Amino acid sequence: MGVIIVREMVGTSSHSWSDAARQAVALASKTVRNIRSIEVVQSTAVVEAGQIVEYRVQLKLDFEYEE
């Protein structure tokens, strides 16, 4: 294994925190190769009228550097 780069990002979903994480990884994988792992740093949600309307996860995305 070579150099690992860590980037932070926020994923969102109207369904769940796990779906928000999946959406973030799916989007990142369109432009980032060699994603190795993620770490969920924080889970939050937006509430309107007493209901959760948006789930958010802040995550660290680890991927291997390519020259």
N, C-alpha and C positions, 0 to 999 in steps of 0.2 A: 504494500500500500504506500502511496506517495503522500503528497500534501492534501489535506482535507480543508476545504473552505466552508465556513459557516455563515449563513445569511439568515436574517430574521424577516419574517413576513406575517401577514394577517390573512386568514381565510375566513370567509363568511358563508352562511347558509341560512335558509329559512326553516330547515328541518331539524338539525342537531349539531352538537359540537363535533362529533365524529365525521359528519358529512362536511362540515366546514374544513376540517383537516384534510379530508380526501380531495375536496375541491382545490385547496391550495397546492397540494402535491401534483394533482393533474395539470393545473395551470403552469406550475413551475417546470414540469417535465417537458413542456413544449419547447422550452429554450435552454434548459439545463440538463446536461447528460450526467450519468454516474451518480445519481442521488443515492446515498447510502442509508440515511436515517433521518428521522425528525424527532424533535423534542417539543412537546407542548409546554410552553412557558406559562401561559395564562389563558383561562377560558372566561369570557364575559358574554353578556347578552344585552340587547336593546329591548326595553319593555315599553309598550304603549297600551294604554287602557287596561292595565293589569295582565296583559298577555305578552309572552316572548314573541317578538316579531323577527328577530335576527340573532343568530348565534355567531359568536366570533371566537377564534382561537389565534393567539399569537404563538408562532412556532419558530424553532430554529431548524433550518434545513442544512444538512451536511452533504457535501458532494466532493468527489475526488477531482483535483485539478489536473487538467490535461494541457500539455505544451503544444 
